[in-house]
Amino acid sequence: MFCGEFQHTLDPKGRVIIPSKFREELGEKFILTKGLDECLFGYSQAEFERIAEKLRQLPFTDADVRTFVRFFFAGAAECEMDKQGRILIPQNLRDYAGFDKDIYVIGVSTRIEIWDKKKWDESSGGNQITANIAEKMAMLGV
């Protein structure tokens, strides 16, 4: 399971170090794709295939399904870690996530997320946001 929050920097070539804590579970090659909330989602190949199978079961005649499937797969790229644990984030994914230099790599159960620092700070801060979300989660039975 992925958990934790790690601040890193994007080097001039667009590479980032994946925290050592995440490397084994992700594997040497893993899938990075456009995530929700203007971040990137990273999945092990097995987890990506599990999600892909679920998406294949959805009715392609539904416009929202087609839109989401396009979004999810068109933005996907296979990433391979080098010996230092770095990956090259493709330019289109860096543009989508609005990466500057400072980023966060966070663990979110079955995936990692890579965030621009400013967006992560805005998204993760504030007691009121947390209280409102916790209240909604309680209504969902969590």
Backbone bond lengths (Angstrom), bond angles and torsions (degrees), N, CA, C in turn:
res aa  C-N    CA-C-N  psi(-1)  N-CA   C-N-CA  omega(-1)  CA-C   N-CA-C  phi
1 M - - - 1.442 - - 1.528 108.63 -
2 F 1.313 115.50 138.83 1.455 120.81 179.01 1.523 109.85 -92.02
3 C 1.339 116.36 129.68 1.458 120.66 172.85 1.520 108.33 -154.86
4 G 1.302 115.60 155.28 1.450 121.37 -179.29 1.511 111.66 116.88
5 E 1.325 114.36 167.35 1.460 122.67 -176.05 1.529 107.82 -136.92
6 F 1.320 116.90 126.18 1.464 121.68 -174.25 1.522 109.62 -133.88
7 Q 1.336 116.26 125.63 1.457 120.31 177.56 1.526 108.96 -90.05
8 H 1.328 115.96 133.10 1.454 122.38 179.44 1.522 109.48 -139.59
9 T 1.321 115.28 175.89 1.457 119.82 174.89 1.520 109.14 -123.04
10 L 1.307 114.46 147.19 1.452 122.22 175.56 1.520 106.17 -85.84
11 D 1.336 117.75 128.42 1.459 118.51 179.70 1.541 109.41 -79.68
12 P 1.326 117.83 170.18 1.474 120.23 -176.85 1.529 114.52 -59.08
13 K 1.330 117.42 -21.61 1.468 120.50 179.02 1.528 112.45 -88.36
14 G 1.335 117.51 -2.31 1.464 120.84 -179.70 1.516 113.58 89.02
15 R 1.320 116.75 22.20 1.459 120.51 179.93 1.524 109.98 -101.20
16 V 1.327 114.41 151.45 1.462 120.91 176.48 1.521 107.77 -138.55
17 I 1.316 115.24 148.65 1.459 121.09 175.92 1.524 108.37 -83.87
18 I 1.319 115.90 128.67 1.463 121.49 173.76 1.526 106.35 -84.43
19 P 1.325 117.54 129.50 1.470 119.26 -179.49 1.531 111.13 -53.69
20 S 1.327 115.73 138.27 1.462 120.40 -176.99 1.524 111.30 -56.92
21 K 1.316 116.96 -31.02 1.456 122.51 179.50 1.542 111.86 -60.64
22 F 1.339 117.80 -26.31 1.464 122.15 -176.78 1.526 113.90 -97.93
23 R 1.304 117.62 -16.17 1.474 120.90 -169.17 1.519 114.19 -62.67
24 E 1.306 117.75 -45.60 1.465 119.64 -176.11 1.525 111.53 -64.53
25 E 1.327 116.33 -44.79 1.466 119.21 -178.44 1.531 112.05 -68.43
26 L 1.324 117.49 -34.16 1.469 120.01 177.51 1.527 111.23 -71.52
27 G 1.308 116.48 -36.98 1.460 121.31 -175.29 1.521 110.24 89.67
28 E 1.336 116.59 166.91 1.469 120.64 -179.05 1.518 112.11 -61.99
29 K 1.328 116.37 -34.20 1.462 122.00 176.31 1.517 108.03 -119.89
30 F 1.317 115.99 133.13 1.459 120.60 177.97 1.519 109.18 -146.38
31 I 1.321 115.86 173.82 1.459 121.15 -175.56 1.521 110.29 -106.34
32 L 1.316 115.31 131.02 1.460 123.29 175.39 1.519 106.71 -116.22
33 T 1.328 116.73 133.42 1.461 120.18 -178.63 1.522 110.18 -145.24
34 K 1.320 115.21 169.55 1.458 120.69 175.81 1.516 108.10 -63.49
35 G 1.311 115.13 130.64 1.447 120.44 177.29 1.515 110.33 -104.57
36 L 1.294 115.34 -177.76 1.454 120.66 175.94 1.524 107.99 -84.55
37 D 1.291 117.55 161.66 1.473 122.65 178.41 1.525 113.59 65.48
38 E 1.323 117.75 25.78 1.470 123.58 177.50 1.530 113.55 61.07
39 C 1.318 115.93 38.45 1.457 120.48 172.01 1.519 106.86 -123.66
40 L 1.323 116.74 -179.81 1.460 121.45 176.64 1.515 109.19 -109.12
41 F 1.326 116.34 145.18 1.454 122.71 175.35 1.524 108.28 -106.81
42 G 1.323 117.05 136.20 1.454 122.31 175.58 1.519 110.19 -120.25
43 Y 1.338 115.64 129.46 1.463 121.68 -177.46 1.521 110.33 -127.15
44 S 1.323 116.01 144.64 1.459 118.73 167.88 1.526 106.33 -62.00
45 Q 1.310 117.12 159.43 1.463 119.39 -179.88 1.527 111.03 -61.35
46 A 1.327 117.78 -37.86 1.466 121.03 179.64 1.522 111.17 -64.92
47 E 1.323 117.37 -43.34 1.468 120.46 -179.97 1.523 110.83 -68.04
48 F 1.337 117.01 -39.28 1.461 120.12 178.15 1.529 110.16 -62.15
49 E 1.314 116.98 -41.60 1.464 120.71 178.85 1.531 111.11 -65.49
50 R 1.328 117.19 -36.70 1.461 120.80 177.47 1.533 110.52 -62.42
51 I 1.326 116.85 -44.03 1.467 121.25 178.30 1.528 110.23 -67.19
52 A 1.331 116.52 -42.15 1.468 120.67 179.12 1.526 110.88 -58.58
53 E 1.313 116.41 -40.85 1.468 120.22 179.53 1.528 110.73 -63.39
54 K 1.316 116.59 -41.82 1.469 119.78 177.18 1.523 110.79 -62.66
55 L 1.325 116.63 -40.91 1.463 120.11 -179.99 1.527 111.39 -67.08
56 R 1.320 116.82 -33.56 1.468 120.34 177.90 1.517 112.23 -65.27
57 Q 1.316 116.84 -23.34 1.462 121.45 -178.80 1.536 112.57 -81.21
58 L 1.321 117.05 -13.94 1.461 120.49 -177.99 1.530 110.54 -78.53
59 P 1.326 117.30 151.88 1.469 120.25 -177.82 1.529 111.96 -71.87
60 F 1.322 117.19 117.39 1.461 120.76 -179.72 1.523 112.01 -69.29
61 T 1.322 117.46 -10.60 1.462 120.92 177.26 1.525 112.02 -75.69
62 D 1.322 117.94 -12.70 1.463 122.92 177.81 1.534 108.84 -85.10
63 A 1.324 117.14 122.30 1.474 121.99 -176.31 1.528 112.41 -60.28
64 D 1.351 118.13 -39.44 1.466 120.51 179.66 1.526 110.84 -65.69
65 V 1.317 117.02 -37.65 1.463 120.85 177.26 1.520 109.37 -62.55
66 R 1.326 117.69 -48.68 1.470 120.78 -179.82 1.520 110.94 -59.49
67 T 1.319 117.08 -42.83 1.467 120.92 -179.43 1.520 110.99 -63.14
68 F 1.330 117.17 -46.40 1.464 119.69 -179.27 1.523 111.40 -66.02
69 V 1.326 117.46 -43.70 1.465 121.11 -179.19 1.528 110.20 -61.19
70 R 1.328 117.17 -42.14 1.477 119.94 176.35 1.521 110.93 -59.94
71 F 1.327 115.72 -48.75 1.464 121.79 -179.81 1.529 110.77 -56.65
72 F 1.317 116.16 -47.57 1.459 122.23 -174.68 1.528 112.35 -68.09
73 F 1.334 117.02 -46.11 1.465 120.06 -175.26 1.525 113.39 -84.99
74 A 1.315 118.33 -35.80 1.468 119.91 -178.71 1.525 111.37 -64.05
75 G 1.330 116.59 -31.29 1.452 120.14 -179.63 1.519 114.08 -87.36
76 A 1.323 117.71 -0.94 1.465 120.63 -173.85 1.529 112.18 -80.25
77 A 1.312 115.04 140.83 1.461 121.44 177.28 1.529 108.92 -142.69
78 E 1.327 116.16 139.67 1.459 120.13 175.39 1.523 108.07 -80.79
79 C 1.302 116.32 128.71 1.461 122.01 179.12 1.522 109.22 -113.43
80 E 1.310 114.90 143.33 1.460 120.66 179.07 1.521 108.57 -124.37
81 M 1.324 115.68 130.39 1.457 120.21 179.88 1.522 110.78 -79.61
82 D 1.329 114.95 140.46 1.455 118.46 173.56 1.535 108.43 -86.45
83 K 1.317 116.92 -175.16 1.471 120.77 -175.60 1.530 113.22 -65.18
84 Q 1.331 116.73 -22.11 1.463 120.60 177.95 1.533 112.35 -89.98
85 G 1.344 117.14 1.95 1.452 120.52 -179.70 1.517 113.60 81.41
86 R 1.332 116.23 19.88 1.466 120.52 179.42 1.521 110.54 -95.71
87 I 1.335 114.74 150.94 1.464 120.60 170.28 1.523 108.22 -125.31
88 L 1.309 115.20 153.53 1.459 121.50 173.15 1.525 106.80 -94.49
89 I 1.319 116.22 119.31 1.461 120.25 177.38 1.524 107.46 -86.92
90 P 1.335 117.73 121.11 1.465 119.95 -179.29 1.534 111.95 -55.68
91 Q 1.325 115.29 147.79 1.465 121.21 -176.62 1.524 112.51 -56.05
92 N 1.336 117.81 -41.43 1.467 118.92 -178.70 1.530 111.71 -62.89
93 L 1.324 117.41 -33.84 1.460 119.95 177.88 1.534 111.35 -75.59
94 R 1.328 116.85 -36.14 1.478 119.41 175.45 1.517 110.05 -62.79
95 D 1.344 116.47 -41.24 1.466 120.71 178.75 1.520 111.15 -64.30
96 Y 1.322 116.63 -45.72 1.464 121.08 -179.33 1.527 110.99 -57.73
97 A 1.335 116.83 -45.43 1.465 121.39 -176.22 1.532 112.35 -82.26
98 G 1.333 117.25 -7.81 1.458 120.58 178.48 1.511 113.67 67.14
99 F 1.321 116.68 35.81 1.456 120.23 -176.96 1.522 111.37 -67.17
100 D 1.311 114.16 135.22 1.444 121.69 172.45 1.528 105.95 -102.63
101 K 1.296 117.93 -100.67 1.458 120.91 178.00 1.530 110.95 -124.04
102 D 1.321 115.64 -45.87 1.462 120.53 -176.88 1.519 109.81 -88.28
103 I 1.331 115.28 130.22 1.455 120.47 -178.58 1.523 109.92 -137.33
104 Y 1.322 115.06 166.33 1.447 122.77 172.50 1.518 109.01 -119.70
105 V 1.321 115.67 140.36 1.461 122.32 171.10 1.520 104.51 -114.95
106 I 1.335 115.49 120.12 1.459 119.25 -176.66 1.525 110.41 -123.82
107 G 1.311 115.41 152.52 1.455 121.32 175.98 1.510 110.23 -96.96
108 V 1.337 115.98 132.28 1.463 121.13 -177.89 1.527 108.26 -134.46
109 S 1.308 116.22 71.77 1.460 123.26 176.48 1.533 112.32 64.46
110 T 1.323 118.30 -94.24 1.470 121.25 -175.33 1.520 113.48 -97.30
111 R 1.318 117.55 5.24 1.466 120.69 -179.34 1.525 109.93 -147.53
112 I 1.331 114.48 167.30 1.456 119.79 167.84 1.520 106.62 -107.18
113 E 1.306 115.75 157.47 1.459 121.45 172.33 1.513 107.67 -126.25
114 I 1.326 115.71 142.77 1.458 121.31 176.89 1.524 106.82 -119.12
115 W 1.320 115.23 122.78 1.460 122.87 -173.40 1.521 111.32 -121.60
116 D 1.311 117.07 146.21 1.456 122.08 164.47 1.524 106.93 -65.51
117 K 1.318 118.21 138.30 1.468 121.39 -174.77 1.521 112.26 -56.46
118 K 1.316 117.73 -45.35 1.471 119.86 -177.90 1.530 110.73 -62.87
119 K 1.316 116.80 -42.65 1.467 120.03 179.79 1.525 110.94 -66.69
120 W 1.343 116.18 -39.75 1.470 119.24 178.41 1.520 110.65 -63.78
121 D 1.338 116.84 -44.03 1.460 120.23 179.47 1.529 110.66 -59.86
122 E 1.338 117.32 -41.90 1.466 121.01 178.80 1.524 110.96 -67.48
123 S 1.314 116.80 -41.84 1.462 121.89 -175.17 1.524 113.05 -73.09
124 S 1.317 117.20 -35.41 1.468 120.45 -171.62 1.516 113.65 -96.94
125 G 1.324 118.35 -6.65 1.465 119.88 -174.21 1.508 113.86 -93.64
126 G 1.298 114.99 161.37 1.457 120.90 171.36 1.510 114.57 98.46
127 N 1.334 115.98 120.18 1.460 121.22 179.08 1.519 112.42 -65.30
128 Q 1.340 117.96 -34.87 1.454 120.62 -178.10 1.524 110.40 -66.48
129 I 1.331 116.81 -40.68 1.466 119.90 177.56 1.525 108.80 -60.40
130 T 1.309 116.86 -46.37 1.455 121.19 -178.78 1.523 111.03 -62.70
131 A 1.321 118.13 -42.75 1.460 121.55 -179.61 1.526 110.69 -64.83
132 N 1.318 117.23 -42.67 1.464 120.53 179.44 1.522 111.21 -63.58
133 I 1.311 116.05 -43.04 1.466 119.83 179.91 1.524 110.33 -67.77
134 A 1.320 117.73 -41.37 1.463 121.04 179.07 1.527 110.54 -61.01
135 E 1.326 116.45 -39.59 1.456 120.30 178.29 1.531 110.46 -63.14
136 K 1.316 117.52 -42.58 1.466 121.16 178.63 1.533 110.29 -65.59
137 M 1.320 117.59 -40.63 1.461 121.08 178.86 1.527 110.41 -62.30
138 A 1.315 117.61 -37.94 1.465 120.98 177.54 1.527 110.13 -63.17
139 M 1.334 115.97 -38.06 1.462 119.41 178.55 1.533 110.97 -67.49
140 L 1.337 117.77 -24.63 1.456 122.67 177.30 1.529 112.19 -86.34
141 G 1.326 116.36 -1.65 1.454 120.17 176.03 1.515 114.91 94.46
142 V 1.330 117.59 13.83 1.471 120.85 179.61 1.509 109.68 -99.12
